[in-house]
Amino acid sequence: MKLSGSQILPALQQKVWDALNDPELLARCLPGTERLEPAGPDRYKAVVGFALAAISGKYNGTLEFADKKPPQSLTLKIEGKGTPGFLKGEGRLTLSASADSKQTELRYEGDAQVGGMIAAVGQRMIEVAARKIVSQFFEKFSAELARKP
């Protein structure tokens, strides 16, 4: 499954970069995240609860930042396993200042693979759920950026 898009965020580019690298803030913004704990440089252990149709469960996995080019871009790698199956994905995030430099455009492009019971619900439902998760993340992330000095 491929996902791509962009989002205008209400903060300067450096502030957005700093927020993306703040595990506590990310844990608050990522839907279903129960825990996000450091497991090395730019690597975190994660526990995420997830439900799709009649299938629900928890995933244990890792979240890793790679290819960091502050404050312009990074690659996000995610891997998880749980009772509903597995998830493996990689995405590239690129930040650029808006024309007035008071906002930041975040562009994302990625690919994810799912397997197990969760894949049985069908590709179309998984894509709809993934887009909803992305939307919920950006809604919470934007709110955090607006609150944070």
TIVO-2410 file (N, C-alpha, C; in nm, 3 decimals):
# residues 149
REC num residu      c1      c2      c3 atome chaine
REC   1      M   0.084  -0.116   0.000     N      A
REC   1      M   0.000   0.000   0.000    CA      A
REC   1      M   0.090   0.124   0.000     C      A
REC   2      K   0.060   0.218  -0.085     N      A
REC   2      K   0.135   0.343  -0.092    CA      A
REC   2      K   0.050   0.457  -0.039     C      A
REC   3      L   0.115   0.547   0.033     N      A
REC   3      L   0.051   0.667   0.085    CA      A
REC   3      L   0.138   0.786   0.051     C      A
REC   4      S   0.074   0.896   0.013     N      A
REC   4      S   0.148   1.020  -0.009    CA      A
REC   4      S   0.053   1.136   0.010     C      A
REC   5      G   0.110   1.251   0.037     N      A
REC   5      G   0.029   1.371   0.055    CA      A
REC   5      G   0.112   1.482   0.114     C      A
REC   6      S   0.043   1.588   0.152     N      A
REC   6      S   0.112   1.700   0.215    CA      A
REC   6      S   0.017   1.766   0.316     C      A
REC   7      Q   0.077   1.840   0.406     N      A
REC   7      Q   0.000   1.907   0.511    CA      A
REC   7      Q   0.070   2.039   0.542     C      A
REC   8      I  -0.007   2.146   0.554     N      A
REC   8      I   0.048   2.274   0.599    CA      A
REC   8      I   0.034   2.278   0.751     C      A
REC   9      L   0.146   2.303   0.818     N      A
REC   9      L   0.150   2.302   0.964    CA      A
REC   9      L   0.172   2.444   1.017     C      A
REC  10      P   0.108   2.479   1.130     N      A
REC  10      P   0.110   2.616   1.181    CA      A
REC  10      P   0.233   2.650   1.265     C      A
REC  11      A   0.352   2.629   1.208     N      A
REC  11      A   0.474   2.658   1.284    CA      A
REC  11      A   0.592   2.672   1.188     C      A
REC  12      L   0.697   2.735   1.239     N      A
REC  12      L   0.820   2.747   1.163    CA      A
REC  12      L   0.883   2.609   1.140     C      A
REC  13      Q   0.962   2.599   1.035     N      A
REC  13      Q   1.021   2.471   0.996    CA      A
REC  13      Q   1.102   2.407   1.109     C      A
REC  14      Q   1.184   2.485   1.179     N      A
REC  14      Q   1.265   2.428   1.287    CA      A
REC  14      Q   1.179   2.374   1.400     C      A
REC  15      K   1.070   2.444   1.431     N      A
REC  15      K   0.978   2.398   1.537    CA      A
REC  15      K   0.912   2.267   1.496     C      A
REC  16      V   0.872   2.254   1.370     N      A
REC  16      V   0.812   2.130   1.321    CA      A
REC  16      V   0.915   2.018   1.329     C      A
REC  17      W   1.039   2.046   1.289     N      A
REC  17      W   1.146   1.946   1.295    CA      A
REC  17      W   1.166   1.898   1.439     C      A
REC  18      D   1.175   1.993   1.530     N      A
REC  18      D   1.195   1.957   1.671    CA      A
REC  18      D   1.079   1.871   1.723     C      A
REC  19      A   0.957   1.906   1.685     N      A
REC  19      A   0.839   1.830   1.730    CA      A
REC  19      A   0.839   1.688   1.673     C      A
REC  20      L   0.881   1.674   1.548     N      A
REC  20      L   0.887   1.540   1.488    CA      A
REC  20      L   0.989   1.450   1.558     C      A
REC  21      N   1.086   1.512   1.622     N      A
REC  21      N   1.190   1.437   1.691    CA      A
REC  21      N   1.168   1.429   1.842     C      A
REC  22      D   1.048   1.462   1.887     N      A
REC  22      D   1.012   1.459   2.028    CA      A
REC  22      D   0.923   1.335   2.052     C      A
REC  23      P   0.978   1.228   2.110     N      A
REC  23      P   0.901   1.104   2.125    CA      A
REC  23      P   0.776   1.120   2.213     C      A
REC  24      E   0.780   1.206   2.315     N      A
REC  24      E   0.662   1.225   2.399    CA      A
REC  24      E   0.549   1.291   2.319     C      A
REC  25      L   0.584   1.390   2.239     N      A
REC  25      L   0.483   1.456   2.157    CA      A
REC  25      L   0.429   1.359   2.053     C      A
REC  26      L   0.516   1.283   1.989     N      A
REC  26      L   0.471   1.185   1.889    CA      A
REC  26      L   0.377   1.083   1.950     C      A
REC  27      A   0.408   1.036   2.071     N      A
REC  27      A   0.323   0.937   2.137    CA      A
REC  27      A   0.183   0.993   2.161     C      A
REC  28      R   0.173   1.122   2.190     N      A
REC  28      R   0.042   1.185   2.211    CA      A
REC  28      R  -0.035   1.200   2.079     C      A
REC  29      C   0.037   1.212   1.970     N      A
REC  29      C  -0.027   1.241   1.841    CA      A
REC  29      C  -0.057   1.117   1.757     C      A
REC  30      L   0.019   1.012   1.773     N      A
REC  30      L  -0.002   0.890   1.693    CA      A
REC  30      L  -0.120   0.811   1.748     C      A
REC  31      P  -0.228   0.799   1.671     N      A
REC  31      P  -0.347   0.728   1.720    CA      A
REC  31      P  -0.316   0.586   1.766     C      A
REC  32      G  -0.369   0.553   1.885     N      A
REC  32      G  -0.354   0.418   1.939    CA      A
REC  32      G  -0.225   0.391   2.012     C      A
REC  33      T  -0.133   0.489   2.015     N      A
REC  33      T  -0.003   0.466   2.079    CA      A
REC  33      T  -0.019   0.459   2.230     C      A
REC  34      E   0.023   0.347   2.286     N      A
REC  34      E   0.019   0.329   2.431    CA      A
REC  34      E   0.154   0.358   2.495     C      A
REC  35      R   0.260   0.324   2.423     N      A
REC  35      R   0.396   0.349   2.473    CA      A
REC  35      R   0.490   0.376   2.357     C      A
REC  36      L   0.585   0.466   2.380     N      A
REC  36      L   0.693   0.494   2.286    CA      A
REC  36      L   0.815   0.521   2.372     C      A
REC  37      E   0.906   0.423   2.377     N      A
REC  37      E   1.020   0.432   2.467    CA      A
REC  37      E   1.151   0.426   2.389     C      A
REC  38      P   1.251   0.506   2.428     N      A
REC  38      P   1.380   0.502   2.360    CA      A
REC  38      P   1.441   0.362   2.362     C      A
REC  39      A   1.501   0.324   2.248     N      A
REC  39      A   1.569   0.195   2.236    CA      A
REC  39      A   1.701   0.212   2.160     C      A
REC  40      G   1.761   0.329   2.174     N      A
REC  40      G   1.884   0.360   2.104    CA      A
REC  40      G   1.870   0.492   2.031     C      A
REC  41      P   1.977   0.538   1.969     N      A
REC  41      P   1.970   0.665   1.897    CA      A
REC  41      P   1.867   0.658   1.783     C      A
REC  42      D   1.772   0.750   1.787     N      A
REC  42      D   1.669   0.761   1.683    CA      A
REC  42      D   1.588   0.632   1.663     C      A
REC  43      R   1.577   0.553   1.768     N      A
REC  43      R   1.503   0.427   1.762    CA      A
REC  43      R   1.418   0.414   1.887     C      A
REC  44      Y   1.292   0.370   1.869     N      A
REC  44      Y   1.199   0.360   1.981    CA      A
REC  44      Y   1.122   0.230   1.975     C      A
REC  45      K   1.095   0.174   2.094     N      A
REC  45      K   1.004   0.061   2.106    CA      A
REC  45      K   0.864   0.119   2.118     C      A
REC  46      A   0.769   0.056   2.050     N      A
REC  46      A   0.633   0.108   2.050    CA      A
REC  46      A   0.533  -0.002   2.080     C      A
REC  47      V   0.425   0.036   2.148     N      A
REC  47      V   0.308  -0.050   2.167    CA      A
REC  47      V   0.189   0.032   2.119     C      A
REC  48      V   0.119  -0.023   2.020     N      A
REC  48      V   0.008   0.048   1.957    CA      A
REC  48      V  -0.115  -0.042   1.953     C      A
REC  49      G  -0.228   0.011   1.997     N      A
REC  49      G  -0.355  -0.058   1.986    CA      A
REC  49      G  -0.421  -0.019   1.856     C      A
REC  50      F  -0.485  -0.114   1.790     N      A
REC  50      F  -0.541  -0.087   1.658    CA      A
REC  50      F  -0.667  -0.169   1.638     C      A
REC  51      A  -0.766  -0.110   1.572     N      A
REC  51      A  -0.889  -0.183   1.539    CA      A
REC  51      A  -0.931  -0.148   1.397     C      A
REC  52      L  -0.970  -0.250   1.322     N      A
REC  52      L  -1.019  -0.232   1.187    CA      A
REC  52      L  -1.129  -0.334   1.165     C      A
REC  53      A  -1.249  -0.284   1.136     N      A
REC  53      A  -1.367  -0.371   1.124    CA      A
REC  53      A  -1.379  -0.450   1.254     C      A
REC  54      A  -1.392  -0.582   1.246     N      A
REC  54      A  -1.409  -0.664   1.366    CA      A
REC  54      A  -1.277  -0.713   1.424     C      A
REC  55      I  -1.165  -0.670   1.365     N      A
REC  55      I  -1.034  -0.717   1.408    CA      A
REC  55      I  -0.965  -0.607   1.489     C      A
REC  56      S  -0.922  -0.644   1.609     N      A
REC  56      S  -0.849  -0.548   1.691    CA      A
REC  56      S  -0.738  -0.621   1.766     C      A
REC  57      G  -0.644  -0.544   1.813     N      A
REC  57      G  -0.534  -0.602   1.887    CA      A
REC  57      G  -0.423  -0.502   1.909     C      A
REC  58      K  -0.314  -0.550   1.964     N      A
REC  58      K  -0.199  -0.465   1.992    CA      A
REC  58      K  -0.081  -0.510   1.906     C      A
REC  59      Y  -0.004  -0.410   1.868     N      A
REC  59      Y   0.120  -0.435   1.797    CA      A
REC  59      Y   0.237  -0.394   1.885     C      A
REC  60      N   0.339  -0.476   1.890     N      A
REC  60      N   0.465  -0.441   1.954    CA      A
REC  60      N   0.565  -0.426   1.841     C      A
REC  61      G   0.642  -0.319   1.843     N      A
REC  61      G   0.735  -0.299   1.734    CA      A
REC  61      G   0.833  -0.188   1.759     C      A
REC  62      T   0.888  -0.139   1.648     N      A
REC  62      T   0.988  -0.033   1.656    CA      A
REC  62      T   0.953   0.079   1.559     C      A
REC  63      L   0.999   0.195   1.596     N      A
REC  63      L   0.989   0.315   1.515    CA      A
REC  63      L   1.130   0.370   1.507     C      A
REC  64      E   1.177   0.397   1.386     N      A
REC  64      E   1.315   0.442   1.369    CA      A
REC  64      E   1.321   0.559   1.272     C      A
REC  65      F   1.405   0.658   1.305     N      A
REC  65      F   1.432   0.770   1.216    CA      A
REC  65      F   1.567   0.746   1.150     C      A
REC  66      A   1.574   0.765   1.019     N      A
REC  66      A   1.698   0.744   0.946    CA      A
REC  66      A   1.716   0.856   0.843     C      A
REC  67      D   1.833   0.862   0.785     N      A
REC  67      D   1.862   0.958   0.678    CA      A
REC  67      D   1.820   1.100   0.716     C      A
REC  68      K   1.851   1.140   0.838     N      A
REC  68      K   1.808   1.271   0.887    CA      A
REC  68      K   1.893   1.382   0.825     C      A
REC  69      K   1.823   1.483   0.773     N      A
REC  69      K   1.888   1.603   0.720    CA      A
REC  69      K   1.816   1.724   0.781     C      A
REC  70      P   1.854   1.759   0.906     N      A
REC  70      P   1.784   1.866   0.978    CA      A
REC  70      P   1.796   2.000   0.905     C      A
REC  71      P   1.693   2.081   0.904     N      A
REC  71      P   1.554   2.053   0.937    CA      A
REC  71      P   1.470   2.025   0.812     C      A
REC  72      Q   1.529   1.959   0.710     N      A
REC  72      Q   1.457   1.939   0.584    CA      A
REC  72      Q   1.389   1.804   0.567     C      A
REC  73      S   1.452   1.694   0.609     N      A
REC  73      S   1.393   1.564   0.575    CA      A
REC  73      S   1.442   1.452   0.666     C      A
REC  74      L   1.364   1.345   0.666     N      A
REC  74      L   1.402   1.223   0.737    CA      A
REC  74      L   1.320   1.107   0.682     C      A
REC  75      T   1.370   0.988   0.708     N      A
REC  75      T   1.298   0.866   0.672    CA      A
REC  75      T   1.248   0.803   0.801     C      A
REC  76      L   1.124   0.762   0.800     N      A
REC  76      L   1.060   0.699   0.915    CA      A
REC  76      L   1.038   0.552   0.881     C      A
REC  77      K   1.090   0.463   0.965     N      A
REC  77      K   1.073   0.319   0.944    CA      A
REC  77      K   0.993   0.264   1.061     C      A
REC  78      I   0.894   0.180   1.029     N      A
REC  78      I   0.810   0.123   1.133    CA      A
REC  78      I   0.792  -0.026   1.107     C      A
REC  79      E   0.794  -0.101   1.214     N      A
REC  79      E   0.775  -0.246   1.204    CA      A
REC  79      E   0.703  -0.292   1.330     C      A
REC  80      G   0.603  -0.378   1.313     N      A
REC  80      G   0.531  -0.426   1.429    CA      A
REC  80      G   0.464  -0.559   1.405     C      A
REC  81      K   0.448  -0.634   1.513     N      A
REC  81      K   0.380  -0.764   1.508    CA      A
REC  81      K   0.283  -0.770   1.624     C      A
REC  82      G   0.172  -0.840   1.601     N      A
REC  82      G   0.074  -0.855   1.707    CA      A
REC  82      G  -0.026  -0.962   1.669     C      A
REC  83      T  -0.127  -0.979   1.754     N      A
REC  83      T  -0.227  -1.083   1.729    CA      A
REC  83      T  -0.299  -1.065   1.595     C      A
REC  84      P  -0.322  -0.939   1.548     N      A
REC  84      P  -0.391  -0.927   1.420    CA      A
REC  84      P  -0.300  -0.946   1.298     C      A
REC  85      G  -0.169  -0.960   1.317     N      A
REC  85      G  -0.080  -0.977   1.203    CA      A
REC  85      G   0.046  -0.893   1.217     C      A
REC  86      F   0.094  -0.844   1.102     N      A
REC  86      F   0.215  -0.763   1.106    CA      A
REC  86      F   0.200  -0.639   1.019     C      A
REC  87      L   0.287  -0.543   1.045     N      A
REC  87      L   0.293  -0.418   0.970    CA      A
REC  87      L   0.439  -0.383   0.951     C      A
REC  88      K   0.474  -0.343   0.831     N      A
REC  88      K   0.609  -0.298   0.802    CA      A
REC  88      K   0.597  -0.184   0.703     C      A
REC  89      G   0.664  -0.072   0.733     N      A
REC  89      G   0.652   0.041   0.644    CA      A
REC  89      G   0.770   0.135   0.652     C      A
REC  90      E   0.781   0.216   0.549     N      A
REC  90      E   0.886   0.316   0.543    CA      A
REC  90      E   0.831   0.438   0.471     C      A
REC  91      G   0.861   0.555   0.525     N      A
REC  91      G   0.812   0.678   0.464    CA      A
REC  91      G   0.915   0.788   0.470     C      A
REC  92      R   0.911   0.874   0.371     N      A
REC  92      R   1.001   0.988   0.363    CA      A
REC  92      R   0.922   1.115   0.393     C      A
REC  93      L   0.970   1.194   0.489     N      A
REC  93      L   0.908   1.320   0.525    CA      A
REC  93      L   0.999   1.434   0.481     C      A
REC  94      T   0.943   1.533   0.414     N      A
REC  94      T   1.019   1.649   0.368    CA      A
REC  94      T   0.950   1.776   0.416     C      A
REC  95      L   1.027   1.864   0.476     N      A
REC  95      L   0.975   1.990   0.528    CA      A
REC  95      L   1.026   2.107   0.444     C      A
REC  96      S   0.938   2.203   0.420     N      A
REC  96      S   0.980   2.327   0.354    CA      A
REC  96      S   0.898   2.442   0.409     C      A
REC  97      A   0.965   2.557   0.422     N      A
REC  97      A   0.899   2.676   0.475    CA      A
REC  97      A   0.800   2.730   0.371     C      A
REC  98      S   0.689   2.783   0.419     N      A
REC  98      S   0.592   2.847   0.330    CA      A
REC  98      S   0.649   2.981   0.283     C      A
REC  99      A   0.582   3.043   0.188     N      A
REC  99      A   0.629   3.170   0.133    CA      A
REC  99      A   0.650   3.276   0.241     C      A
REC 100      D   0.562   3.280   0.341     N      A
REC 100      D   0.577   3.378   0.448    CA      A
REC 100      D   0.663   3.328   0.564     C      A
REC 101      S   0.710   3.204   0.553     N      A
REC 101      S   0.797   3.139   0.653    CA      A
REC 101      S   0.732   3.119   0.790     C      A
REC 102      K   0.603   3.147   0.802     N      A
REC 102      K   0.536   3.129   0.931    CA      A
REC 102      K   0.470   2.992   0.943     C      A
REC 103      Q   0.464   2.922   0.832     N      A
REC 103      Q   0.407   2.788   0.830    CA      A
REC 103      Q   0.506   2.696   0.760     C      A
REC 104      T   0.483   2.567   0.774     N      A
REC 104      T   0.570   2.468   0.712    CA      A
REC 104      T   0.486   2.367   0.636     C      A
REC 105      E   0.530   2.335   0.517     N      A
REC 105      E   0.465   2.229   0.442    CA      A
REC 105      E   0.540   2.099   0.467     C      A
REC 106      L   0.467   1.998   0.511     N      A
REC 106      L   0.524   1.865   0.530    CA      A
REC 106      L   0.469   1.776   0.419     C      A
REC 107      R   0.559   1.721   0.340     N      A
REC 107      R   0.520   1.626   0.234    CA      A
REC 107      R   0.563   1.486   0.280     C      A
REC 108      Y   0.477   1.387   0.256     N      A
REC 108      Y   0.510   1.251   0.293    CA      A
REC 108      Y   0.483   1.156   0.177     C      A
REC 109      E   0.564   1.055   0.171     N      A
REC 109      E   0.551   0.952   0.070    CA      A
REC 109      E   0.602   0.822   0.131     C      A
REC 110      G   0.521   0.719   0.125     N      A
REC 110      G   0.563   0.596   0.189    CA      A
REC 110      G   0.495   0.473   0.134     C      A
REC 111      D   0.541   0.361   0.183     N      A
REC 111      D   0.490   0.232   0.141    CA      A
REC 111      D   0.479   0.145   0.267     C      A
REC 112      A   0.367   0.074   0.279     N      A
REC 112      A   0.346  -0.013   0.395    CA      A
REC 112      A   0.295  -0.150   0.349     C      A
REC 113      Q   0.331  -0.250   0.424     N      A
REC 113      Q   0.285  -0.386   0.399    CA      A
REC 113      Q   0.218  -0.437   0.526     C      A
REC 114      V   0.104  -0.502   0.510     N      A
REC 114      V   0.036  -0.563   0.623    CA      A
REC 114      V   0.009  -0.709   0.590     C      A
REC 115      G   0.005  -0.790   0.693     N      A
REC 115      G  -0.022  -0.932   0.673    CA      A
REC 115      G  -0.095  -0.990   0.792     C      A
REC 116      G  -0.144  -1.109   0.778     N      A
REC 116      G  -0.217  -1.176   0.885    CA      A
REC 116      G  -0.366  -1.145   0.876     C      A
REC 117      M  -0.434  -1.159   0.988     N      A
REC 117      M  -0.579  -1.137   0.991    CA      A
REC 117      M  -0.617  -0.997   0.943     C      A
REC 118      I  -0.535  -0.899   0.977     N      A
REC 118      I  -0.568  -0.761   0.941    CA      A
REC 118      I  -0.572  -0.744   0.790     C      A
REC 119      A  -0.490  -0.818   0.717     N      A
REC 119      A  -0.490  -0.809   0.570    CA      A
REC 119      A  -0.615  -0.872   0.511     C      A
REC 120      A  -0.681  -0.958   0.587     N      A
REC 120      A  -0.800  -1.027   0.536    CA      A
REC 120      A  -0.919  -0.933   0.517     C      A
REC 121      V  -0.917  -0.815   0.580     N      A
REC 121      V  -1.029  -0.722   0.564    CA      A
REC 121      V  -1.029  -0.654   0.429     C      A
REC 122      G  -0.920  -0.665   0.357     N      A
REC 122      G  -0.916  -0.609   0.222    CA      A
REC 122      G  -0.834  -0.482   0.212     C      A
REC 123      Q  -0.768  -0.469   0.099     N      A
REC 123      Q  -0.679  -0.356   0.073    CA      A
REC 123      Q  -0.751  -0.222   0.081     C      A
REC 124      R  -0.871  -0.217   0.027     N      A
REC 124      R  -0.945  -0.090   0.026    CA      A
REC 124      R  -0.975  -0.041   0.167     C      A
REC 125      M  -1.019  -0.130   0.254     N      A
REC 125      M  -1.048  -0.090   0.393    CA      A
REC 125      M  -0.921  -0.049   0.466     C      A
REC 126      I  -0.810  -0.117   0.437     N      A
REC 126      I  -0.683  -0.083   0.501    CA      A
REC 126      I  -0.639   0.057   0.458     C      A
REC 127      E  -0.654   0.088   0.330     N      A
REC 127      E  -0.617   0.220   0.281    CA      A
REC 127      E  -0.703   0.329   0.345     C      A
REC 128      V  -0.832   0.305   0.356     N      A
REC 128      V  -0.922   0.402   0.420    CA      A
REC 128      V  -0.879   0.424   0.565     C      A
REC 129      A  -0.851   0.315   0.637     N      A
REC 129      A  -0.808   0.326   0.777    CA      A
REC 129      A  -0.675   0.400   0.787     C      A
REC 130      A  -0.581   0.371   0.698     N      A
REC 130      A  -0.451   0.437   0.701    CA      A
REC 130      A  -0.465   0.587   0.678     C      A
REC 131      R  -0.549   0.626   0.584     N      A
REC 131      R  -0.570   0.769   0.557    CA      A
REC 131      R  -0.636   0.838   0.679     C      A
REC 132      K  -0.724   0.766   0.747     N      A
REC 132      K  -0.788   0.821   0.866    CA      A
REC 132      K  -0.684   0.841   0.977     C      A
REC 133      I  -0.596   0.745   0.994     N      A
REC 133      I  -0.490   0.755   1.095    CA      A
REC 133      I  -0.399   0.874   1.065     C      A
REC 134      V  -0.361   0.890   0.938     N      A
REC 134      V  -0.277   1.003   0.898    CA      A
REC 134      V  -0.348   1.134   0.929     C      A
REC 135      S  -0.476   1.142   0.895     N      A
REC 135      S  -0.554   1.263   0.920    CA      A
REC 135      S  -0.562   1.294   1.070     C      A
REC 136      Q  -0.587   1.192   1.151     N      A
REC 136      Q  -0.594   1.211   1.297    CA      A
REC 136      Q  -0.459   1.256   1.353     C      A
REC 137      F  -0.350   1.198   1.301     N      A
REC 137      F  -0.217   1.239   1.345    CA      A
REC 137      F  -0.195   1.387   1.318     C      A
REC 138      F  -0.222   1.432   1.195     N      A
REC 138      F  -0.197   1.571   1.160    CA      A
REC 138      F  -0.286   1.666   1.238     C      A
REC 139      E  -0.408   1.625   1.267     N      A
REC 139      E  -0.497   1.709   1.348    CA      A
REC 139      E  -0.438   1.730   1.487     C      A
REC 140      K  -0.394   1.622   1.551     N      A
REC 140      K  -0.336   1.632   1.685    CA      A
REC 140      K  -0.201   1.704   1.681     C      A
REC 141      F  -0.119   1.672   1.580     N      A
REC 141      F   0.014   1.731   1.568    CA      A
REC 141      F   0.003   1.882   1.548     C      A
REC 142      S  -0.090   1.927   1.463     N      A
REC 142      S  -0.112   2.070   1.440    CA      A
REC 142      S  -0.154   2.139   1.569     C      A
REC 143      A  -0.243   2.075   1.644     N      A
REC 143      A  -0.289   2.132   1.771    CA      A
REC 143      A  -0.172   2.144   1.870     C      A
REC 144      E  -0.087   2.044   1.876     N      A
REC 144      E   0.030   2.049   1.965    CA      A
REC 144      E   0.124   2.162   1.923     C      A
REC 145      L   0.146   2.178   1.794     N      A
REC 145      L   0.235   2.284   1.745    CA      A
REC 145      L   0.179   2.422   1.780     C      A
REC 146      A   0.047   2.437   1.768     N      A
REC 146      A  -0.017   2.565   1.799    CA      A
REC 146      A  -0.007   2.598   1.948     C      A
REC 147      R  -0.009   2.495   2.034     N      A
REC 147      R  -0.002   2.515   2.180    CA      A
REC 147      R   0.140   2.540   2.228     C      A
REC 148      K   0.234   2.474   2.163     N      A
REC 148      K   0.372   2.475   2.211    CA      A
REC 148      K   0.440   2.608   2.175     C      A
REC 149      P   0.506   2.672   2.273     N      A
REC 149      P   0.573   2.801   2.245    CA      A
REC 149      P   0.693   2.785   2.152     C      A
***
